[in-house]
Structures are given as C-alpha cells and as structure tokens.
Amino acid sequence: MGEVPATMPSATEAADAMARGDYTATQLLERCRAEIEARNDELNAFVVLDLDRAAVAAAEVDRRRAAGEPLGPFAGVPLGVKDLEDCEGLPTSHGSLLYKDGPAAPADSLHLARLRAAGAIPIGKTAAPEFGTVHFTRTKAWGVTRNPWDTSRTPGGSSGGSAAAVAAGMVPFATASDGGGSTRIPASFSGLVGFKPSFGRIPHPAADPSQTAVDGVEVTTVADAARHLDVTAGPDARDRTSLPAPTIRYADAAEAHDVSGLRVGWSADLGFAAVDPQVAELSRAAAEAAATAAGAELVEVDVTLTDPVRTWLAAGAFSLWLAIDPAAHWPGRADDLTPFVRRGLEATAELPVPALVGSLNRRLQLEADCARIFERVDVLCTPTTACVAFDADGRPPMEIGGVDLVERYGLPAAGAMSVPFTMLANLCWNPACSVPAGLDADGLPVGLQFVGRHHADHEVLRLARLAEQASPWPRHAPRPA
C-alpha cells in the first residue's frame, strides 16, 4: 500500500486511487486530519468536527474494499458539509446564534444522503454566513472565515467555509449551496470550480419561496463537479420541482460532448455592472481560450436586464421568515442577528401584498430578458464576480473600476455589486459554472462564469472542462512559507 500524494487529491482522483489500492480511506482521512490541525485555527473553515465517527466509516470502507464488496463512486473520500445542510449526528447552526446550541440533526439532507450512499465520508461542518445571506463569511456565532490565498481576504459566501477548506487542501471536496451565487462566488474568490445545476436537477425538499437555491459542492476539478452531479441528480417525490432522471452521464459529457456548433456569447457587464479591469481582462481571455478549444467563436452580446440585483434582494428576503421561528425569534432576539439578516426582516415584516406582487412581476420580466439572451447564444460567458476577494471582515468595496457604487446604484444594492453576475442564473433557473481564469496582479484568483440554456447542464460542464484543459489552474492556494 502506498502513501497519499503530497498535494491533496481531488475527490475523483482520491476515489479512483483508493479503488486501485494506491492507499486506504484511513490514510486519506489521517491526511485530512493533519491538514485541518495545521490550518483550521487560522482559516476557521470548519466550525464542528466529527473525525472519530469518520474514522469508523473509513475503516468500514477499507474492510469492504478488502473483502471485494461493491463500493460507490466517492467511496472513502472525506467531505466537509456546509453548516446550512443537515448531517446526521451533527448540529446545524445555519451560522446563527439562534441555532448554534441546537440538537444534532436526526438525518442527513437528501443531497448529503446521496453523497453518503456513494461512499463519501462527512467529517464536519463548514462555516457559512447567517442563513447563507451574504457573499462573505463572518458571523456572530462562529467569527470570521479567511481565504487561504490571502488570509486578510474573504473566501466568499455563503459556502465560504467549504471553499476555504478545499482551497487550503484540508479535504478533497465540501458541500455547497447556491441561491444567488453562493457556490460560484466562493469558487471565484478561492480559485475553485463551482457548478450550479439547473434548478430542480438535484432535488431539495425544503420550503423556499424564492425558488432560487440549489445544492452543490466546492471542488478543484470539473471532473469532480460532473461526478457529483451524476451521484446526486434525479427526481424525488418530496420536491415537486425536481427534474426527471438525466438521460446522460455528466462525467462522460464533460469529457466528450460535442460543442463545436455552440454559439458562445460574452458580456463583460451584463449591461449594468461595474467591473474591475483586471477581472474583465482575465475572464475574457479565459472565455476566448475555451471557445477556441470548443471550435466556436466568442461573440459580444448586448444584454438588457430588469434590475437583477434588486429583484434577487427582494426574493431572498422572504426566505428569511422560513429560516427563523417568528414567535420565538422576532423581534425578541433581533440583537442576536447579523445586520443584513436583521435589516431584511425589518424591511419585510410589514410588507403589503402589492409590493410583493411588484417584485414577482419584476422577476417575470427578468425571465423574459434572460430568454432573449438565449435566443441568440447557447452559452453566455461573464466574469463570475466584479472584483477579487475583499476584506475578510465583510466590507464589500464601494468602488469598482473607478465607479462609485453607492452613487450609481444606491443602497442596499451597492453592497451586492461586487457579485452582480451570479444572481441571474438563480432567478431564471439556468445552469452555471465558475472556473478559475487566472490571478490578478496581487496573486488573487479571478473566475470565469458559463451560463447555459435551461437544462443544458452537460454543455456548461463541457465548456468548463475545455477551459480547464486550455488554461490549467493551480488546484490549491500556495502553502504558507
């Protein structure tokens, strides 16, 4: 039996190596334990650990493999679990003091249950902002989570702890979720791959009035994102929005699907956003390389959208009321909430029905706007974010590319204008993926986003894979000296 490589393997590499007998699940788990012990105090990626139970699960995988028993596609691979998602035996705090000392979850989420059935081994909960509401990871419950590329910066949010853990090489992969960019934003800020499937592709049986959120993972390779989708996609009767079972294997599509006839569009600003010039330049170059590899021409697309940032802010605010127990938490425990969550509840507590109807109408118009884009192109490329990772304490920039965001967009929209590109795919249910596009002058990651037509997850994954082949990226942040 050999040793785990010096560089943390990807989830797919690890699963395949263990299937060959290169090393054991126990060895890989011990490697993860050492990396967590070395880096977690600095990064605050994991907020709860369960390594003892993970060791029992790893030993069972090793026993079954030695006995020649069948094993799943992620057998023996350690997994971080975002602290918005239930993991049997561990508490789910939702990043909030309201739930921090709550009981252990009695069962896995459906998403995690499918990953566990595929052999993945949950090892702990990763940090997330309160109820997943913001694009940085700082909470009253758990403190500040930091980016391994630069610990003065945020890894993003809301899957910030997952991104920090994977980018630092603590685990091969970690779960994520994406209601406005919360898988793709941390991927962009942390140099990772973040794929948001079509809405309904991975069933999510939970009340969500905004119908924007989808499950996912933070990973270092497109192969990992594709294998994850193969494991987790498929309908469930508890989710009325879940899509039929896929008719293709996404891992195969990522490697070989013919995209030579695709129309690939580019927009640096979606018609409204301010963008850092370095971010625009690097992401455009990466998009050109991917289009060339696909045998396609990258064409400029003029985009007109109906206020996607304000539309998303309105949609997300309603979900907060399902995240709390109004009778027990509001307004009696308002002081325990982070400012963004508190403001969202205050703003919607007395919202009249006509205002709600107005926000729904804006979303319908935005969906029509999005449909017009995909009449002209099959895939739309944009920067994933408007800037690189900002301050870890959670102060988004108020100026980007020489534009005063408050003056141009007003509040509260200005606070979200560092991440204006990701919300469209959530509001309109399109598949989307962020891949690394390079590093800026300060050595910070920049992301390129692919957005596909409804249900064309395979096309997005294929273009992401071509981008990976055309411009390979470092899979982890440099180790500290």
N, C-alpha and C positions, 0 to 999 in steps of 0.2 A: 504494500500500500504506500502511495506517495504522499506528498505534502500539498496543502493548499497553496496556490501561487502567491507571490509577494503582493501582487495587485489583486484586490478583491474582485473575484469573477462576477460577471453579470449573472442574472438569475438563470438564463438559458444555459450559459456556459457551465455554471455550477451543477445544474440538474443533469446535463449530459455527461459531465466529468464523473459525477458520482455513479451514474448508470454504467459507465465503463469500468468503474472500480479504481479511479485515479486517487480518490480519497474518500473519507466517510462523512456522513452527516454530522457525526460528533466532532470530527476535526474542524469542519467548517463552522459549526456553532462556537467552538472554542476560539476560533479566529475572530468571529464577530464579537465575542465577549471581550477579547483583548483590545479590539479597536474601540469599543464603547468605553471601556475603562480608561483608555488613553485620551479620548476626545470629548466625551459627553459633558463633563463638567464645564468645558469651555464653550461648547456649542449649544447645550440644552436642547438636543434633538429629541431624546427620549425623556418622557416625564414619568413613566411607570415601566418597570422591567419585570419579566417573569422567566428568567433564564433557567431556573430549576425545572419547571414543567417543560420548558423547551428541550432540556437535556434528556428528559424521559422520552419525548416524542422523537428526538434524533436517534436515540438508541433503538427505538422500535423500528424506525426506517432502516437502520443498519441491519437489524435482525431479519427483517422481511427481505431485504436485498440478498443477504447471505443465504436465506432459505429459498431463493429463486421465486418469491411471490411477486405478482404484478404490482407495479408502483406507478403513481401519477406523474404528469409532465413537470411538476415542480417538487418532486419528492426530495425531502431533506433540505430544502432551501429556506434559510431563515428570513423572516418577513417582519417589518415594522408595520404597525396598524395605527392609522390616523385616529386621534382621540375624539373624532366625531362619530366613529363607527364602533358598533358593539363587537367585543371579543369575549367569548365565554370565559368567565372566571376573573375578568379584569373590570374595573370601574370605567365608565365613560363620563368624563367630566365636561365634554364639549368646550373645554378651555374656559370654564366659568366657575366662579366661586359658588354659584347656585347649586352646582352638582359635584363639586370636587370631592367631597367626602361621602358620596353616594355608594350604594351597594354594587357588588360585582354584577356584570351582565349575565343573565341566565343562559344566553345562547349567542352564537355568532350572528352577525348580519348575514343576509343571503349572499352578498358578494364575498364576504370572508369565508362563509361555509363552503362555497365552491372552490376557493383557493386552498382551503384546508383539505378538502376532498382530493385535490390534485397533488397533495403531499407537502404543501408549504407549511412552515412551522412558525407561527406567531411568537415573537419574543418580547413584545412590549408595545406600549402606546407612544405615539409620536405627537409632539406639540402641535397645537392648532390655535389660531385666534378664536376668541369667544364666538361660538356658533358659526364659525367659518365666515365671518362677515367682512374681513378686511384683507388687504394684499400684503400684509406684513404679519409677523408672529410675535406678539407681545401681549401678555395677559396679566390680570391681577392674580390669577390662580397659579401660574407657573413661571412668570417672568419673561425674559427676552430670549428668543432663539436666534442664533447667529449663523452667518454664511461661511462655510469653510474656505471659500475663495478669498474672503476678507472679513474677518470677524467683527469689523466695525459696521458691516452691512447686513441687511436682512436677507434671508434665503427666499423671501416672498411669503405669500399666504394664499389660500388658507392651509395648503399642505406643506407648510414651511418646515415642520419638524421632520417629515418624511423626506423632503428634498435635502435637508442638511445631513440626515443620516446616510442617505445614498451617495451624495456628492463627496462626503468625507470617507466613504468606504467602510462604514460601520456594518452595513447589510447590503446584500445584492439588490433588494428592492423593498418598497414600502407602499402601503395603500394610500390612495389619494381620493379626492372627490372634487368636482368642478361644477360650480353653479354660476360662475361669471368669469372663470379663468383660473380657478384655484388648483388645477393640476398644471396648466400650461405656464402660468406666471412663475411659480417656483422653479419649474424646469428651465425657463429662460434665465432667471436670475442666478441659477445654481449650475448651469452647464449640463442639463439633463434632457432626456426625452420625456415629453408629457403628452399623452394622447387622450383626447376627449371623444369617446364614441358618439355616434348618433344617439339622440335621446330615445330611450327605450331599448337600446341594444343590450345593455346589462340591466336586468330588472332591479327595481329599487322600491320595494313595497313599503313606502312611508308617505305620510301626508306631506305634500309640498305644493302649496297653492301657486307658486311661481312656475312650477314645472320647468325648471332650468337645470337642476343638479343631476350629475351622472357620476358613477364610481369609476375609479381608475387606479393607476399606480405611477409612482416616480421610478424611472428606470434609466439605465445608461445606454441601452441599445434599442433599435427599432425591433429587433427580433424578440426582445423581452415584451414590448408592448403588444406585438402580434400574438405571441403565445398566451399572454394574459387574456386577450380578447377571446381566443379560442376556448380557453378554460371557463370564462365567466359569462359569455354571451348565451342567449337563449331565453325563451319566454318563461314566465311564472304566473300562475293564475291569480296570485295576490297583487299583481301590478297590472292594472288594466291598460297601461300604456306600453307594456313590453312588446317587443317585435317578435315575429316568427323566428324560428331557428335559422341560423345562417346556412346558406347552401354552398359556401366555400370555406376553405381553411385559410384563415388570415395569415398564418405563418408562411404558407405557400404563396399567397398573393403578394406579400411584402417582398418576396424574392423574385417572382417571375411574372406577375400580372402585366399584360401588355398595355402600356400607357402612351404608346407612340402617337396616337391620334388625339390625345387630350389637348384641350385649349387651356393654357395656363396663364392666368392674369396676375398682374402686380398692382398693388396700391400702397404707396408709402404712408398714406394718412387717412384712408377711408373717407376722404373728402372733408374731414373736420378736425383731425388731431394734429397737435404739435409734436414733433419727433426730434430727438437728438440726432444731429447729422451723422455721427459715427454709427449709431444704431441703424439708421436708414441705409447707409452705405454698405455695411457688413451684411445685413439681411438681404439686400438687393443682390449682392454678389453671390450669396449662397443660393438664392432663388434662381438666378441665371444658371448656376452650375447644375442644379437639379433639373431644370427644364432642358438644358442641353443633353444631360445624361438620358432623359426620357425621350429624346428626339423631338422635342417640342420647342416652340418659340415663346418666350416670355413677352407678353403684351401689356401695355399700360391700360388700366381700366379706370374710367371716371366713375366715381361712386357718389351717390347722394342717399343719405340715411336720415331717418326721422329720429334724431336725438337718442341714440342708443344708450348713452351713459345715464341720462335721467330716467329713461324707460326701465333700465335694469335696477337703478336705485329704488324706484317705486315698487317693482316686482319683488325684490328681495326683502323689503321692509315688512311685507305681510307675513312672510315666513317666520319672522321673529316671534309672532304671537303663538305659533305652534311649538317653538323651542322652549318657551317658559310655561309655568303654571300661573296664569294671571292672578288667580285668587291668592296664591301663596307668595308670589314674587313681585307683583306690581300693584302699587308703587312702593310697597314696604321695603323691598331690597334693591331699590334703584341705585343706591350708593355702592352696591357690590358690582355693578355692571361697568364694563368699559365704556368710554364716552360715545363711541359710534353706535353701540347697541342701545344705549340709553336714549340717544337722540332719535334713533329710528323708532323706538317705542313711543316716545313723546310725540313725534310727528304724525303717527298714525292712530293714536289712541282715540281720537275723536274725529277721524276722517269720515266725511259724508260720502254717501253712495255715489253721487255724481262725480266726485273726484276719482273714485275707484274706477268708474266707467271710463273716465277720460284717460287713465293710464292704460286700460285694456285696449282702447281704441288706438293709442299711440303704438302699442305693441303690434296690433294687426297691420298698421301702416308700415311698421318696420319690417314685418314679414313680407309684405309686398315689395318693399325696397330690395330686400335680400333676394327675392325670387328674380328680380330684374337682372341682378348681377349674374346669376347662374343661367340666364338665357344666353349670355354672351360668352361665358367661360365655364369649364368643368371644375376647375380648382382655382381658388384665389389665394395668392401669397401676400402676406403683410409682415412687418415686424411683429414679434409677439408682444413686446412692450415698447413704450415710447422712450424708455431710458434704461440704464443698467440699474442694478440693485442699489437702493438708497439706504439711509441710516437705519441701523438695526432697531433703534428705539421707536421707529414708526413715524417719522416725519417725512411724508412724501414731498418731492420737490414741488415748489410753487412756480418754477420757471423751467421750461424745457425748450431747447433750441432758440433761445432768446425771446420766447413768448411768455408773458406774464399770464399764468393760467387763471388766476382769480379775475383779472381784468377781462380776459376773453370769455371765460366760461362761467364765472360766478361760483358761489358756494351753494351746496356741497360738492358740485360736480368737479371743481378744480382738484379736490383730493383724490379723485379716481382717474385723473387724466394722465397719470404715469402708466396706466394699464388700459387704454381705451379700445384696444383691438380685439380682446378676447370675448367680450360680452355678446357680440352679435351671434356667434355660433350657439351660445346657450339659449338666447331668446328665440332663436329660429330653428333650433334642434339639429344643426348641421354637425357632422364630424369635423374635428380639427386636431392638429398636432403641432407642437413646438419642438424644434430640433436646434441644437447649437449651431450658430452661424459664425462664430469666431469670438475673439476677445478684443475689447476696446484698448485704448492707449494705457489704461491703468490695469490691464490684465483681468478685467471683469467680463463674464460671459454675456453674449448677446444672443437672442433667439430669433429664429425664423418660423413663422406660422403658416401652415397649409390649412385652408378651409375647403371642404368638399361639398358636393351636392348631397341632398338628403339620402341617407342610407349608403352612400358610396365610401364606407369606411376603408374598403380594400384599396381604393385609388389613393386615398390620403396616406395610408401606410406605405404603399409602393413608392410614392414620391418622397416620403420621408426616408425610406431606405436608399433611394438613389442619391439623395442629399448626403446621407451618411457615407456612401461609397465615394462620391465625388469630392467631399471635403471632410475626411475623418476628423473626429474631435477627441480631445482628452476625456476619458470617461470619469475621471475623478479630479477634484481640486488638488493642487500641489500640496504635498505634506509639509507641515511647518518645519523650519530648519531646527 
